[in-house]
């Protein structure tokens, strides 16, 4: 049972709406990203969606406080109309959620103002290829972030 499924956990949710793009390659081996930029070049191999309506700087204080707990479990579900995948990582006291351009999930322990989780169990290259194809079609994308902390 994950922490989010535990009856003793408190959960906070943030949702980002974005768009897929023809240049989504999902090839990066240690990160995934959703950006508020309205463009994407082929070099952006970690970017899964563009034109995000929110960034970490927009998240509630309650979400941020919970995500900064050392025991926080964070899930990121990226979804299109007919495909979705959930990536599981964790929080860290060094997460600031002050980035105003993009949200980045990391398999490593590195943190900066864009980091939304560390220790992720997947990066862009691990995203299901059917989901990548849907992202490349340029349709609507929803990134749902949930943080669960023990009471």
KOLLUM-442047 format. One record per residue: residue in one letter; x, y, z of N, C-alpha, C in turn. Coordinates in steps of 0.2 Angstrom, whole numbers, plus 5000, padded with zeros to 4 digits. Each point is the difference from the previous one (the first is absolute). Layout:
N
AXYZXYZXYZ
...
END
This chain:
151
X500449945000499650065000500550065000
X499850054995500450065000499750055006
X500450055001499850055005499450034998
X499950014994499450044998499449965001
X500049935000499549965001499849995008
X500550025004499949995007499550045003
X499649985005499450045002500350055005
X500750005002500350045005500350064996
X500050004993500350054996499650064998
X500250065000499750064998500250014993
X499650014995500250014993499850074998
X500450034996499950074997500149994992
X499650044996500149994993500050064997
X500450004994500150064996499949974993
X499750044995499949984993500250064996
X500449974995500250044994499749984994
X499850054996499749984993500550034995
X500249964995500550024995499849974993
X500450004996499949974993500649964998
X499949954996500549964997500350044994
X500549974997500350034995500449954995
X500050014994500349964995500749985002
X500450045003500749995002500149965006
X499549985003500149965007500349944997
X500649995003500449934999500049965006
X500050035006500049965006500649955000
X500650034999500649965000500550015006
X499850055004500550015006500049955005
X500649985002500049945005500050025007
X500050065002499950025007499550055002
X499750034996499550055001499450004996
X499450035002499450014996499850075001
X499750044996499950075001499350024996
X499650045003499550044997500150075001
X500050034994500250075000499550054998
X500050065002499650054998500150044994
X500649984997500250034993499549974995
X499950044995499549984995500349974994
X500649985001500449974994500549955003
X500249964995500449945002500549984994
X500650005001500549984995500149925001
X500349974995500249935001500549995005
X500450055002500550005005499749985007
X499350025001499750005007499849935001
X500449955001499949935000499749985007
X499950045005499749985006499350035000
X499850044996499450045000499449954997
X499550005004499449964999499450044997
X500050065002499450054998500350075001
X499650044996500250075000499450045002
X500150075000499450055001499649985007
X500449985005499749995006499650065003
X499449995003499750065003500250015007
X500449965003500350015007500749985000
X500450025005500649985002500149995007
X500649975002500049995008499950065004
X500250064997499950065004499250025002
X499649964996499350015001499749965005
X500349955002499849955005499850025007
X499549975003499850025006500549995006
X500050055005500549995005499949935004
X499449985000499949935003500449944996
X499950014994500349954996500850005000
X500250065000500850015001500249985006
X499750015006500249985006500049935001
X499549974997499949925001500649974995
X500150034994500549974996500750015003
X500150045004500750025003500149955006
X499549965002500149955005500549944998
X500549985004500449954998499749934998
X499449995003499649944999499550014994
X499950054997499550024995500149954994
X499549974998499949964994499750054995
X500350014994499650044995499949964993
X499450004998499949974994499850054994
X500249994994499950044994499649964995
X499450014999499649974995500050044994
X500249984994500050044994499549964996
X499550044997499449974997499850044994
X499849964994499750034995499349975000
X499650014994499349975000500049935001
X500549964998499949935000500649965002
X500550045003500649975002500250035007
X500349975004500350035006500649955003
X500450045004500549965004500150045006
X500249965006500150035006500749995002
X500450055002500749995002500050025008
X500449965003500050015008500750025002
X500050055004500650025003499950035007
X500550045002499950025007500250075001
X499850035006500150075001500750015003
X500250065002500650015003500050075003
X500350025006500050065003500350064996
X500449984995500350054995499650024995
X499449974999499550024994499750075002
X500150044995499850075001499350024997
X499949974994499450014996499950074998
X500650034999499950074998500150014992
X500149954996500150014993499450024997
X500150054995499450034997500049994993
X500449954998500049984992499849934999
X500349955004499849934999500149965006
X499749945000500049955005500449944998
X500549985004500449954998500049945006
X499949944998500149945004500749974998
X500349985006500749974999500149935003
X500349964997500249945003500650005005
X500450064999500550015005499850045006
X500550025004499850035006500150084999
X500250024994500150074999499350045001
X500150065003499450055000500250074998
X499550034996500150074999499350035000
X499950064998499350035001499549974996
X500249964995499549974995499849935003
X500449975004499949935002499349995004
X499649954998499449985003500049935003
X500649964999500149945004500749984998
X500349965005500649974999499949925001
X500549964998500049935000499449974996
X499850034995499549984996500149934997
X499549964999500149934998500049994992
X499950064997500150004993500250074998
X500250014994500250064996499750004994
X500150054996499650014993500149944996
X500649975000500149944995499749945003
X499750005006499649945002499350014999
X499850054997499250014999499849964994
X499549975002499749954995499950034993
X500249964995500150034993499350024997
X499549975002499350024998499850065003
X500250025006499950065003500450064996
X500649984999500550054996499650014993
X499849954997499750024993499450045001
X499649995006499450055001500350075002
X500550005003500350075002500250034993
X500349974996500250024993499550034996
X499449975001499450024996499850085002
X500350025006499850075001499450025004
X499749955003499350015003500150025007
X499550005004499950035007500449955004
X500450025005500349965005499950035007
X499949955004499950025007500549975004
X500450045004500549975005499750015007
X499849945004499750015006500649975005
X500150055005500549985005499749995006
X500249955004499749995006500649995005
X499950035006500549985005499649985006
X500349945003499749975006500650005005
X499750025006500550005006499649975006
X500449965004499749975006499850055005
X499449985003499850045006500449995006
END
